[in-house]
Amino acid sequence: MFWKGPLFTKDGFIDTCIDLETCEFVSKEKEEDGILVPLFRNCHTHLGDTGARKSLPNGLSLVELVGPDGWKHKWLEENNIEKSILKGLKEATFSATGLIMDFREGGQKGIEAFEMHDYLGTSILLGRPSEDDSLPGKHAGISSLADVGDLAHLMSSQARSRDGLIGIHHSENKHENIEKLLELNPDFVVHLCHATDEDLEKLKESNISVVVCPRSNDYFGNRPPLEKMIEIGLDLGFGTDNGMICSVNMLDEIRFIDQNYSSVGKHKILEIACFGLNEMFNKDEASRYFNPKLSGWALLSREASDNYESVFSPKTTVLGARWRN
């Protein structure tokens, strides 16, 4: 079986045909099937609360909703997290997401609630301790320095000893001290809505990557300075954040970004969505956690004559996905 059409690359679209059995690019005369893009990378999710979307109360602040004692955590205690995660995974799978980086609440049980499902793509689960100080899994997902204090350094040390990644929320709802974060030296930081230009420059100098979640941030009246991040040359990724707030569909995320960041071109948005955090994943030039050459592809419907306009069209649907891992 073959898919033929324009394939998105970092240098733009190229016309090609993919042999879906061998995963090789070949020359074959046939009509276009649609537009081909690498499977999307969702670099920040909380899939555990996806099932809370229909019961989400109105008017709660960020702290009231997702803070340490917020509504979300009470919901997690009272509901079936396995089913909630499965709901998010189905949404991600049907929207051609090949990589999910999920911050897992609930300690070891939270990790197991995700791992019990057969997700076709690559998952990176960033754990948090629950009843003791032991980090579940190999990767650390830190809520923020303000939330966990000195525990952040212990979590980071444990992740480093396991060759894991360290991610942390920072300056999401208000500005936070960047120096303390630099001391922690995480692999990536999430949000940075209230980061200064100087903060971003220091992150660049320290080779720390950044993930932004514009739809989720907008829900709380925040806005990440994506334009400045791109100008500085930060290694960027996009995420959909809490499943209870936003769909896990990356097409929804990039459409929102396109509509709300008019100075950022469609090529750059799509590049980040498909090749996000490449520098972080390839720090050792061996892609420790995710091989972009094995990312797989999605076949999108043709909804406009221009390739980019077609991808970003609200009518565009995923016709198929080829998983390569």
N, C-alpha and C positions, 0 to 999 in steps of 0.2 A: 504494500500500500504506500502511496506517495501523497505528500501535501506540496502544492506548488503555489507560490505567491511571493510578494515582497517580504523579505525578512528584516526585522529591525536589528541593527548592530550599533556599536558605539559611533561608527562613522556615518550612520544613516541607513536607509533601506537599500537592500540589494535583491535582485530577482534570483530566485533559486528554487530548487526542488529538494525535499527531504525524503529519503528512504526511511520510512518509519520502522522497518525491521532491523536495519543495520545502523540507524541513526547517523547516516552519512549524507552529505550534500552531493547531489548528482544532477546531471543534465538530462532532462526529460521533457519532451514536448507534450504539454497538456494545458487545459484551461486552468486559470487561477481558481484555487479553492477558497481563498480569503487572504487575510493578512496574518503573517507569522511574527510572533514575538517570543523571546525567551520567557519561561515561566516567571511570574512575579515573585519578588522577595518582600515579605511582610516582616519588617525588622523590629516591630514592637507590638505585642499583643498581650491581652489578659483574657484568654478564652474562657476562663472559669466562670465569669459572670455573664456570658452570652445569653443564657436563659432568662436573665433578669430584665431583658430589654422591654418586654410588654408591661412589666410592673414597676418600671423606673419612676420614682416620684418626681414631680416638677419642683423647680425652684430651689433645690439644694445647692449649696456652694461646693466647690471642689473638696474642701476639708470635710464637710458634712457627708458627702457622697462616698469618697474613696480614701479619706484619711484613716489613720490607725484604728479609730473607733467609729468609723463611718457606716452608713447604711449598707454599703456593698458587703462589708465583712460580716455583718449580721445575716445578710441574705445568703452568703456562702456557707455559714454554719447551719442554716435551716433547710438547704435545698440539695438536690442531687447534682454534685459537681461533674460526675462522669457524663451525665446526659447533657449538661450545659456545655462542656468542652466538645462533645460530639456534634452538637448543633453548630458551634463555631468552625469545627474542622470540615463539616459538610459544606458550609458557606465558602470557606477558603478553597476547598477542592474544586467545587463547581465554578469558581471564578479564576481557576488556573494559577493558584499560588503554589510555588514549588519550594518555598522556604518560609518557615515560621519560627520566630524567636519569641518565645512565650515566657513572661514573668509568672512563675508558679507560686501561688500562695499555698499555705497548708502543709509545709514541711514535706517529708517523704511521701505522705499520702497524696499530697498535691501533685507530686511528680508521677506517681503511679496512676493517678486518675487520668492523666494524659496518655501515658505509655500503654494503657490497656486498649487503645484504639489503633487501628491500622491506617495511619496517615501515609499516603503515597509519596509525599515529598520529604524534604529534610527538616527535622525539627531540632531546635536548640532550646533546651529547657533550663531556664535560669531560676534556681531554687532559693528558698528562704528558710532559715531555721524556724521551728515551731516551739516545741517544749524545751529544748535545750539549745546549746550554742553550736551544734553540729550542722554543717551545711549539707542539705540533701543534694545528691547528684554532683556534677563536676563544675557547673557554672553558677555564678552568683548574680541574682537579680535584686538589687538594693533599692528600696522605696525612695529613700533620700537620706542624706547625712543628718538632717534635722530629726528624722523619725527614729533612726537606729543608733546614732552616736558612734561610740567606740566599737560596736558590733560590726560596723562596716569594715574595719580593718581586719577583724578576725575572719569574716566571711571572705574577704579578698585574699587573705593568706591561704585559706583552705582551698579556694578556687585555683590559685597559682600553683599550689602543690600538686593539683590534679590536672594541670595543663588546661584549665578551663578559662572561660571568658568571664569578664566582670562588667556588668552594666548597672547604671544608676540613674535615677530621675534627678534632675537638677534645674533650679530656677524656672519651675513650671508655672507657679502662681505668683511668685514674687522673686526679686533678685536674691541670690545666695552667694556667699563668699566662694570665689573660684579657687583660692589658694588651698583651702582644705580639700577640695576635690582633686586638685593636681597632686597633692601629697598621696592620695589614695591611688592615683594613676590607673583609672579603669580603662578598659578597652574601648568602651563607648558610653556616651551620655545621651539621655533621652529628654526631649522637650526644649529647654533653654529659651523659653519664650521671653524671659526678662534678662537675658544675658546681654552684657555690653559688648561693644566692638572689641574692647581690650580683652574681655573674657574669651571671645571667639579666637582672637589672635593667639592667645596663650594655649588654647586647645590645639590649634594648628601646629604650634611650635612643639607641643608635647606628643604629637601623633595620636591624639585621641579622637576617635570617630564620633559622629553625631547622628541621632535618629530623631526625626520630627514627625508629629502626628497632627497636622493642621486641622482636620475635622474635629477631633476630640478637643483640641485646644480652643477652637472657636466656640464650642459648646459652653465653655466656662469664661468666654470673653477674652481669651489669650491668643497671641499670634506669634509664632516663631519667626525670627528674622531670616527667612530662607534666602532672600536676595543677597544679604551680606555674607551668609555662610557659603554660598556659591562663589561670590566674588573673592573671598579669602582662599577658597580652594579646599575646604574641609571635605573629608571623606564622609559622604552622606548616605542615609537610608531613610525610607518612609515606613511608617507603621500606622496601624488602625487603632491601636490602644484598646480600651475597654470594649468588649463585645456588647455590653449592655447599652453603650452610647452610640457606637457606630457599627455599620456592617463590616465584616471581615473582607469584603470585596475591594481589592486594590484598584479596580477600575473606577469605583466610586471615589476613592481617595484621590487619584490623579485628576479626575474631572473637577473635583473641588479645588485642588491646587491650581489647575489651569484657569479656573474662573476667578480665583481670588489673589493670584500672583501674576498680574498681567505682564510684568517685565521679564518673567521667566519663560523661556520658550518651551514649546511642546517637546522638542527633542531632549532637552535637559531633564524635563520631568520624567519622561519615559525612560531615559537612561538610568536615572536614580531608581526608578521602580523595578527595573529589570536587572541592574548590575550594582545595587546598593551595597555599601560597605566592602567593596572589593579590596581596598587597601588593608582593611583590618583582617579580612579573611586570608590575605596573602602576605602577611608580614614576614613569614619565613619562606616565601616564594614556593610553597608547596600546598597552599590552600588547606589548612589543617581541618577546617570544618565544612567547607562547601566548595566544590569544584565548579567554577562557572562554565567549563567546557562540557560538563555533564548536567546542565541545568534543565534540559528538556525544553519543549516549546508549546505554545498555545496557538490555536487557529482561531482567529477572530473574524467575525462577519464583516463584509465590505459594505459600509454605509455612506461613503463619500468618495469622490474621485481622488482627492488628496489623501495619501496614506495616514498622515498625522491627524487630519480632521476626522478620518474614519475611526481611528483608534479612540479618540476622545469623544466621539459622538455618544449621546445618551442612548441611542438605539443599538449600539454595538453589543453583541453577545459573544460568549465563548462557545465555539462550535465543537471544540475538542482539545484534548491535552495529551501530549506524549511525555510520560514520566521516564526519566533516565537513571534514577538512582537505584 
